[in-house]
Amino acid sequence: MTAAPTTTDGVLVDRYGRVARDLRVSLTDKCNLRCTYCMPAEGLPWLAGPQLLSDDEIVRLIGIAVQRLGVTEVRFTGGEPLIRPGLVGIVSAVAALEPRPRISLTTNGIGLERLAPALRAAGLDRVNVSLDTLDRARFAALTRRDRLGDVLAGLAGAAAAGLAPVKVNAVLMRGINDDEAPALLRFALAHGYELRFIEQMPLDAQHGWDRATMVTAEEILAALRAEFALNADPAERGAAPAETWLVDGGPARVGVIASVTRPFCGDCDRTRLTADGQVRACLFATEESDLRGALRAGADDDELARRWRTAMWGKRAGHGIDDPTFLQPARPMSAIGG
């Protein structure tokens, strides 16, 4: 095994040779929905204000990642990032970095119709919007909020503002919405959105995930093939998490992110920064590395870059969900960021 990196410049490489160029930044752990597979109805104990990185701290750390550590893509996540008051300013500051990274955002879509023009003007390139059902009653049951109309308006607003391609993320749950795969694809095709199905992952606050009840990639594809012709996408996948297929000969595509049954850890190029300034080398990591403490103690950019590189060097070979010793992260998805 080679020694851990000691310099303060260079890329975020791990001991398996993977290079992290895609940074996911959680802006808040709070959310305005209460999705049953993510958190309880009453919500969660939210991070206190002083624990959260300030807007300036977020921009400084992203600047270090982009200008010193080779990050080329920045994705803002949550909780729900649209409820972060300084979001537009943060996007604008990141878009002003040299070199300029590609900037995207994952959202539940509530409020996106109003914010999309300002975000596009600030420099946001595109969005991913979560949408698990097209049925209003199901949506209300799944999210504990009757807001389907707001999400659909948000999708339309994003497309109108030029935040393309607009991607739709859907999680299917057995006995709840697992019959909607074809309908969701028809909806996406009709509106020019790119649909991605995501296998449900063990990141719920209640720790109630059960692989036996998870709808698998094979099941999703079988449901789609009952109505559509799917052919493997000839385009190079690279480090993208989704396997994609051409729908009825193309050019439209549909993707499946099979994190559980077809893990892509060997090609992972992501690093994560939580809303309270912790580096996570993997979505399923059980350990974190604190940058907030060092930043607030006066560490310079070289020191923060060194700490970040050290954190990523220790990244494990895989998430280990299939290992009998796998432990679900203590933090739920809403606190980690997608």
SULWO-V912432 format. One record per residue. PSI is psi as a letter, one per 30 degrees, with the letter a starting at -180 (999 if undefined). Layout:
BEGIN
PSI
PSI
END
This chain:
BEGIN
k
l
l
l
k
f
l
g
l
l
l
i
k
l
f
g
g
k
k
j
f
j
k
k
j
k
f
l
f
l
l
g
l
i
k
f
g
e
l
l
e
g
a
l
j
l
k
l
e
f
f
k
k
l
e
e
e
e
e
e
e
e
e
e
e
e
f
f
g
g
k
f
k
k
k
k
a
b
b
j
f
f
g
j
e
g
e
e
e
e
e
e
e
e
f
f
l
j
l
k
l
k
k
l
k
k
l
f
f
j
f
e
e
e
f
e
e
e
e
e
e
f
g
k
e
l
l
k
k
k
j
f
l
g
k
e
e
e
e
e
e
e
f
g
k
i
g
e
e
e
e
e
e
e
e
e
e
e
e
e
f
g
i
k
k
j
k
k
k
k
k
k
k
k
g
e
g
f
g
g
e
e
e
e
e
e
e
e
e
f
g
g
l
j
k
k
k
k
k
k
l
i
g
k
f
f
h
g
k
j
e
f
g
k
j
l
e
e
e
e
e
e
e
e
f
f
f
l
k
k
k
k
k
f
k
k
e
b
g
k
f
k
k
l
k
k
k
h
f
l
f
k
l
k
l
k
j
i
f
e
f
i
k
h
e
f
g
k
g
k
k
k
j
l
f
g
h
k
k
k
f
k
e
g
k
g
l
l
k
j
f
e
e
e
e
f
f
g
k
l
e
e
e
e
e
e
e
e
e
e
e
f
e
g
k
l
e
l
f
g
e
f
k
f
g
k
k
k
k
e
k
l
e
f
f
e
k
999
END
